[in-house]
Amino acid sequence: MGFNLIKGTVHVRGYSPDGDSMKFMVKDPEFGETPDGPKTKRNAKDHVQLRIGGVDSVETYCKGEEGPSAYGHAATIFALKFMGGQNVLWGPTHGRVTSADDGIPAYILARATERYGRPVCFLFPGTTDRANGSNVYLDVRLPKKGLNYALLKSGHAYPMYYKRKTH
């Protein structure tokens, strides 16, 4: 079974993105659901919280003796730049994006939604010629074009392993 290709845009203005999750708006709702898991949870703006699959980064809201996590912020800034985010301005506590060039073209490859209604996905910047909703099988080259791989390669995330359900 391959992955469902879903075209859309990444949105950060008014949100608190981090290194391993961002908001996404599906271009065509007909192709916006994954084949497995609960229905995708959308907010009032029709944005979906993505779960960038196979990676985990330090959360930006974790506080230690030095305040919010510098590692979490570094991962977030890296992810936004990789995805093509420009003119990003943060609020005074660096917790929320107050201004940005929003609606960054992107697409995801997903086959499941996790229990909180977030598609677990590979996230790619830009556009693709592949048909929206098409079934895509991963080869060794394709993931290297996405945010998941870039986060790992740059050291801004570590691998996250999933326990496979057995029936």
N, C-alpha and C positions, 0 to 999 in steps of 0.2 A: 504494500500500500504506500502510495506516495503522499505528498503534502499538497494541500489546497493552496493555490496561489490567490492571494487577495490583494488587490491594488487599493491604494488610498493615500492619505497624508498624515504626517506626524504633527501633533499640536503640543506646544509648550506654554504659550502665554496664559497666565492665570493658574498654572499648575506647578507642582513640585516634582519635576522629573528626576530620576536618578539613573545610575549607570545601567541597571538591568530592567528598567520598566519605563514606558512612555505611553502617552495617549495617542490613539490612532483613529482616524475616521475612514470608514470603508467608502470607496468610490461608488460602488454599486451594491446596495443591500442584498440583492439577489445572490451575490457570491460571498456574503459576509460571515457565514457560519462555518464552523469546522465540523468534520464528520463525526467526531467523538466528544463526549462530555456534555455538560449542561449548556443551555443557551447562553450566548455571549451577553454580558451585562454592559449596557450602554448608559451613559449619563444624559442629562437634559440637553446637551449639545450634540448628542448622538456620537460621542467619542467613547472608545473602548480602551481600557487599561490593558496594555500588552504585558506579557511575562516573557522576557527574552530568554529563550530556552537554553538549557545546558550550561548556563553561567550564573554566577552570583557575585555581586559587588558589595562593598561595605555600604551600608545605608547612610544617607546624608543626615538623618535625624538622630543617629547614635551620638550620645554625648559622653565625653570622657572628661578628664581633668582639664583639657585644653579647649573644651567646647565642642561644637559640631565637628564631625569627622572630616578631616582634610582629605583622607583617602576617598571617602564617598563623594566629596565635591569634585575631586580630580577625575573620578570615573564619570561623573555626570557631564562635566565640561568636555571630556574626551568624546563621550557618546554624542553630545549635541553637535560638536564640530564634525565628527565622522558622518553624521546624518545630513549635514549641510545647514545646520542651524546658524543663522547670522543675526547680528544686532541684538543679542540676548542681554537683557538687563535684569538683574535680580533685585529683589526687595532688600531692605536694610539688614536682615538676618540671613540672607542668602538662602531663604527657605522657599521662595516662590518667584517665578519668572513674571516680572511686571510688564515687560515689553519684549517683543521678538518678531522677526519675520516669520509668521506662522503659516501652517499648511504646507509643510515640507513634503514634496513628492517622495513616496516610499511604497514598498510592497512587502508583504510577509508571506512566509510559507508556514502553514500550520496544519496540524491534523487533529488536535485535541484542545479542548478548553478545560482549564483546571477548575477546582471546586468553587472558586470565587468568581467564575464567569470570565476569566482572562484567557485569551488564546495564548498557548505556549508556542512560541514561534521563532523562526529565523527572521531577522529584520534587515532589510536591504535599502540603501538610499537610492533615490532616483526612480527611474521607470524601467520597464522591461517590455519587450515585444511579445512575450508570451501572453496567451489569452487569459483574461481574468477568469478565475474559477477553474483553471486547468489543473490537472493532476501532475505534479512535478516530482520526479525521483532525484534524490541528491546523488551527485558524484563527488569526487574528492575536490574538485575545483570550485563548485558553486558556493559552499559555505564560506570559503575564503574571501568572498566578496561582501559578506555581511558583517553587521555590527557584532554578532556573537563572537566570531573568530577574532575580529579586531580588538575586542576587549580583552580576550585571553592573551593574544600575542603581545599587546602593549603592557600587560601586567596590571590592568585596571579591574580585572575580575579573575575568579578562580573557577575551575570546573564544578558544576553542580550535577550530581548523579541522581537519577530517579530510580525508585524501586518499582519494578514492573509488577502490575497486578497479575495474580494467578487465580484462576477459577477452579 
